[in-house]
């Protein structure tokens, strides 16, 4: 009986987690940035911040 309850709990949390990830993806455009933004750096893309900018 306990193993059934454990399996139900695992299935329930998996479904809820999947639903929350899909909702997050719809609201924010996904969890990951594009490959170009990742290579450029998030500080520069999101905040236009540059560290150690020597001119």
ABEGO torsion letter per residue (X at the ends): XAAAAAAAAAAAAAAAAAAAAAAAAAAAGEABBBAAAAAAEAAAAAAGBBBGBBX
